[in-house]
Amino acid sequence: MGVTCVCQVPVAEGKSVQQTVDMLHKKLEQLGAVKQGSFCVDCETYHATGNVSGQPTKLLYVMHNSETPLSCLALFEGGPCLVADANFDVLMVKLKSHFQNAKGHKVECRGSRYRYCDFLIKVGTATMSSSARGISVEVEYCPCVVPGDCWNLLKEFMQSFLGPSIPELPSVFATKPEGLFAPADSVDTMTQYLELFNKLRKQQITGSNVR
């Protein structure tokens, strides 16, 4: 697991979500990237039901990534985070008296996986209720695990096919202790996907749908 950046890419003016995704695929292939199958990241939201009176309801997010098929991630809103066995979903069903599934809140991101030299690139379409809500791009620089050592290189590579849409340093890396060896891991990647999914959910609530 190298250093990974996940970002949302705006839909190109006058284009649909799928047309923009196709444009990104074409740019990657022109660079020399080779398609290596597909990927999927999903997120289910649960409401805690047994809260103390007067306390705000805490959310629990259960996430899966096709890159790590034998495990899933459970993130409480505001922390902590748990890496669990893949059958954690079965446990959530048994805990339904404590956690209720928020129907209609599932977000799924599917798309193509590309390899270019030391970079792994995934371009996905994020969907909610079977409707396309946005485009995600995940770029991983595989040889390095320290974000501060390779961020400029990652940025330069992303600029080659995203143009001006490149993101700032992800907040999950900005909070790591400076000057110390703080390796990136799969939790960092999934935390970035969760931030993206929550942004898309808010856009849906406010009625700002991607066309």
C-alpha positions in Angstrom: 0.0 0.0 0.0 1.5 3.3 -1.1 0.4 6.9 -0.7 -3.1 7.4 -2.1 -5.1 10.5 -3.0 -8.8 10.3 -3.6 -10.6 13.3 -5.2 -13.9 14.3 -6.9 -13.6 15.4 -10.5 -16.1 17.9 -11.8 -18.3 16.9 -14.8 -16.9 18.5 -18.0 -19.0 21.4 -19.3 -21.7 20.2 -21.7 -20.9 16.5 -21.0 -22.6 13.8 -19.0 -20.9 11.9 -16.1 -20.2 8.9 -18.4 -18.8 11.1 -21.2 -16.4 12.8 -18.7 -15.3 9.3 -17.4 -14.7 8.2 -21.0 -12.5 11.4 -21.5 -10.4 10.6 -18.5 -9.9 7.0 -19.7 -8.8 8.3 -23.1 -6.3 10.7 -21.4 -4.8 7.9 -19.3 -4.5 5.6 -22.3 -2.8 8.4 -24.3 -0.3 8.7 -21.5 0.4 5.0 -21.8 -1.6 3.7 -18.8 -2.8 0.1 -19.1 -6.2 -1.0 -18.0 -6.1 -3.7 -15.3 -9.7 -4.7 -14.5 -12.2 -2.9 -12.3 -12.7 -1.8 -8.7 -15.6 -1.1 -6.3 -15.8 0.8 -3.0 -19.1 1.0 -1.1 -20.4 2.6 2.1 -23.4 1.7 4.2 -24.6 4.2 6.9 -26.0 3.1 10.3 -27.7 5.2 13.1 -26.9 4.3 16.7 -30.3 3.7 18.4 -29.3 3.3 22.1 -27.9 6.8 22.7 -28.2 8.5 26.1 -31.1 11.0 26.1 -30.1 14.4 24.8 -27.0 13.1 23.0 -26.8 13.5 19.2 -27.2 10.3 17.2 -23.7 9.0 16.2 -23.3 7.5 12.7 -21.4 4.3 11.9 -20.1 3.8 8.4 -19.3 0.3 7.2 -17.1 0.3 4.0 -15.8 -2.3 1.6 -13.0 -2.1 -1.0 -12.5 -4.7 -3.7 -8.7 -4.2 -3.2 -9.1 -5.7 0.3 -11.8 -8.3 -0.2 -11.3 -10.2 3.1 -11.8 -7.2 5.3 -14.0 -4.2 5.7 -13.8 -0.9 7.6 -16.1 0.4 10.4 -15.7 4.1 11.1 -17.6 5.9 13.8 -18.4 9.5 13.1 -15.5 11.4 14.7 -13.7 8.1 15.4 -12.6 5.5 16.3 -12.0 3.2 13.3 -12.0 -0.6 13.2 -10.6 -2.9 10.5 -12.8 -6.0 10.7 -13.4 -9.4 9.0 -15.5 -9.4 5.8 -18.5 -11.0 7.6 -18.8 -7.9 9.8 -22.0 -7.2 7.9 -23.6 -10.3 9.4 -22.8 -8.9 12.9 -24.5 -5.6 12.0 -27.7 -7.5 11.2 -27.5 -9.1 14.7 -26.9 -5.7 16.2 -30.1 -4.1 14.6 -31.5 -3.2 18.0 -28.4 -0.9 18.5 -27.7 0.2 14.9 -30.4 0.9 12.2 -29.4 0.9 8.6 -30.1 4.3 7.0 -32.1 3.2 3.9 -31.3 5.1 0.7 -27.9 6.3 2.1 -25.7 3.6 0.5 -23.1 5.1 -1.8 -21.1 2.9 -4.3 -18.2 3.8 -6.5 -17.4 1.5 -9.4 -15.0 1.9 -12.3 -11.8 1.0 -14.1 -8.4 0.4 -12.7 -5.3 1.5 -14.6 -1.5 1.0 -14.1 1.1 3.5 -15.3 4.7 2.8 -14.2 4.6 3.2 -10.4 1.1 4.7 -10.3 -2.2 2.9 -9.8 -5.2 4.9 -11.0 -8.9 4.2 -10.5 -11.6 6.3 -12.2 -15.0 5.6 -10.8 -18.7 6.7 -11.0 -20.3 7.3 -7.6 -23.9 6.2 -7.4 -26.7 6.6 -4.9 -30.1 4.9 -5.4 -28.9 3.7 -8.9 -28.3 7.3 -9.9 -24.9 8.8 -10.9 -23.9 11.5 -8.4 -20.3 12.2 -9.3 -16.8 11.1 -10.5 -14.0 9.9 -8.3 -10.3 9.5 -9.1 -8.0 7.6 -6.9 -4.2 7.8 -7.6 -1.7 5.7 -5.6 2.1 6.1 -5.8 3.1 2.5 -4.9 6.8 2.7 -4.0 6.4 5.3 -1.2 4.5 5.2 2.2 5.4 8.6 3.5 3.0 11.3 2.1 5.4 14.2 2.6 8.1 12.5 0.5 6.0 12.1 -2.7 3.1 14.5 -2.7 4.7 16.9 -5.2 5.3 13.9 -7.6 1.7 12.7 -7.1 0.4 16.2 -7.8 2.5 16.5 -11.0 1.2 13.2 -12.3 -2.4 14.0 -11.5 -2.0 17.3 -13.4 -1.0 15.4 -16.5 -4.6 14.0 -17.0 -6.8 16.1 -14.6 -5.4 19.5 -15.5 -6.4 22.3 -13.0 -8.8 19.9 -11.1 -6.0 18.6 -8.9 -6.8 18.6 -5.1 -4.8 20.0 -2.2 -3.0 17.6 0.2 -5.8 15.4 1.7 -6.6 16.4 5.3 -5.9 12.9 6.5 -2.3 13.5 5.6 -2.1 17.0 6.9 -2.9 15.8 10.4 0.0 13.3 10.5 3.0 14.3 12.7 5.5 16.3 10.6 9.0 15.0 10.5 8.1 11.6 11.9 7.7 8.4 9.9 3.9 8.2 9.6 3.2 5.7 6.8 0.0 5.9 4.8 -2.4 2.9 5.0 -5.7 1.6 3.7 -7.6 3.5 6.5 -6.3 6.8 5.0 -7.7 5.8 1.6 -11.1 4.8 2.9 -11.3 8.0 5.1 -10.9 10.0 1.9 -13.6 8.0 0.1 -15.9 8.6 3.1 -15.3 12.4 2.9 -16.2 12.2 -0.8 -19.3 10.1 -0.2 -20.5 12.5 2.6 -20.0 15.4 0.2 -22.2 13.7 -2.4 -24.9 12.9 0.1 -25.1 16.6 1.1 -25.3 17.6 -2.5 -28.3 15.2 -2.9 -30.0 16.6 0.2 -29.7 20.2 -1.1 -31.0 19.0 -4.5 -27.7 19.8 -6.3 -27.7 16.7 -8.6 -25.0 16.0 -11.2 -26.5 15.9 -14.7 
